[in-house]
Amino acid sequence: MHTYYLEDFKPGQVFTSTGRTITEADLTFFSMISGDWNPIHADAEFASKTRYGQRVVHGTLGIAICTGMLQQLGIFEESVIAMLNLREWKFLAPLLIGDTVHLELEILGVEPGKSGKSGKICRRFRLMNQAGTLVQEGDSDVLVLTQAGARPV
């Protein structure tokens, strides 16, 4: 892919990433980084007696995976200024070790800024698993350069 600027985005566009399989190492590293060692994530014996029958990957790791997959798309490579928010994030199904997930990113809106050098893109993230199940979804706005804003002064 190549970098998209504000003018390149239109409501209704959908960008789809490649897949990524979640590993035990992912779960362990995220536990170490976050400090969240809840038994549902860290204790195989405990987790085997839950309704999932196994350890569940941290939901917030799903958000991190989405942002990583967003980077892989390449569309914001040279145009992104800042993520502005996360809104109404929903955890709809468990993330499990061995799941292969991908991101579907939908553009919901495009709002030019007053300066003409940047604007806001409203986006919906959908994290899908290998069975086509929607695992997580939420909205996030991002500040993006226009083509004019990307030109050197």
C-alpha positions in Angstrom: 0.0 0.0 0.0 0.9 3.6 -0.1 0.3 6.6 2.2 -3.2 8.1 2.0 -3.8 11.7 2.8 -7.0 13.3 4.0 -8.3 13.8 0.4 -7.8 10.1 -0.3 -10.3 8.9 2.3 -14.0 8.5 1.7 -16.8 7.3 4.0 -17.5 3.6 3.3 -14.0 2.7 2.3 -12.9 -0.6 3.9 -9.3 -1.7 4.3 -8.5 -5.3 5.3 -5.2 -6.5 6.8 -3.5 -9.8 6.5 -4.0 -12.4 9.2 -2.0 -12.9 12.4 -2.1 -16.0 14.7 -2.1 -15.2 18.4 0.5 -17.2 20.3 1.2 -18.2 23.8 4.2 -15.9 23.7 1.8 -13.0 22.9 -0.3 -13.8 25.9 2.8 -14.1 28.2 4.5 -11.0 26.9 1.3 -8.9 27.3 0.9 -10.2 30.9 4.5 -9.1 31.6 4.0 -5.7 30.0 0.6 -5.0 31.5 1.2 -6.7 34.9 -2.2 -8.5 34.5 -1.7 -12.0 35.7 -5.3 -12.8 36.3 -5.8 -16.6 36.4 -8.1 -16.5 33.3 -4.9 -15.5 31.4 -2.1 -17.1 33.4 -3.4 -20.3 35.0 -4.1 -23.2 32.6 -5.7 -25.3 35.3 -8.0 -22.6 36.5 -8.9 -21.5 33.0 -9.7 -25.2 32.0 -12.7 -25.0 34.4 -14.2 -21.8 32.9 -16.7 -21.7 30.2 -13.9 -21.2 27.6 -12.0 -24.3 28.7 -8.7 -22.6 28.3 -6.8 -19.4 29.0 -8.2 -16.3 27.4 -6.0 -13.7 25.8 -6.3 -10.2 27.3 -9.0 -8.2 25.5 -6.7 -5.1 25.5 -4.1 -7.1 23.6 -6.8 -7.1 20.8 -6.7 -3.3 20.7 -2.9 -3.4 20.4 -3.1 -6.0 17.6 -5.6 -3.8 15.8 -3.2 -0.8 15.9 -0.3 -3.0 14.7 -2.4 -4.3 11.8 -3.4 -0.7 11.0 0.3 0.1 10.7 0.8 -2.9 8.4 -1.8 -1.5 6.0 0.6 1.4 5.3 -2.2 3.9 4.5 -1.2 6.2 7.4 2.6 5.6 7.1 3.5 9.3 6.4 0.3 11.1 7.0 -0.8 10.3 10.6 -0.3 13.0 13.2 -2.1 11.5 16.2 -4.7 9.1 17.3 -7.4 11.2 19.1 -9.5 8.7 20.9 -11.0 5.2 21.3 -14.7 5.1 21.7 -17.3 2.4 22.5 -14.8 -0.5 22.3 -16.7 -3.8 22.5 -15.3 -7.2 23.5 -17.7 -9.5 21.7 -16.0 -12.9 21.7 -12.9 -14.3 23.5 -9.5 -14.1 22.0 -7.8 -17.5 22.4 -4.3 -18.8 21.8 -4.2 -20.1 18.2 -6.8 -17.7 16.9 -5.9 -16.1 13.6 -7.3 -12.6 13.4 -7.4 -9.8 10.9 -8.5 -6.1 10.9 -11.2 -4.6 8.9 -10.9 -0.8 9.0 -13.9 1.2 7.8 -13.8 4.9 7.2 -16.9 6.5 8.8 -16.2 10.2 8.1 -13.7 12.7 6.9 -13.6 16.2 8.4 -11.2 18.8 6.9 -9.5 21.1 9.5 -9.6 24.9 9.4 -5.9 25.2 8.4 -6.2 23.1 5.3 -3.1 21.2 6.4 -4.8 18.4 8.3 -8.2 16.9 9.2 -9.9 14.2 11.2 -10.7 10.7 9.9 -13.4 8.8 11.9 -12.8 5.0 11.7 -14.3 1.8 12.9 -12.0 -1.1 13.8 -13.3 -4.7 13.5 -11.2 -7.5 14.7 -12.3 -10.7 13.0 -11.2 -14.3 13.8 -10.6 -17.2 11.4 -14.2 -18.3 11.7 -15.4 -14.9 10.5 -16.6 -14.0 14.1 -16.5 -10.4 15.1 -14.3 -10.5 18.2 -13.9 -6.8 19.0 -15.0 -3.5 17.5 -14.7 0.1 18.3 -14.3 3.6 16.8 -11.2 5.8 16.8 -10.6 9.2 15.3 -7.2 10.2 13.9 -5.6 13.5 12.8 -4.2 13.1 9.3 -2.2 15.5 7.0 -3.6 16.7 3.7 -1.4 16.6 0.7 -0.7 20.3 1.1 0.1 19.8 4.8 2.6 17.1 3.8 4.6 19.4 1.5 7.8 20.9 2.9 7.5 24.6 3.6 
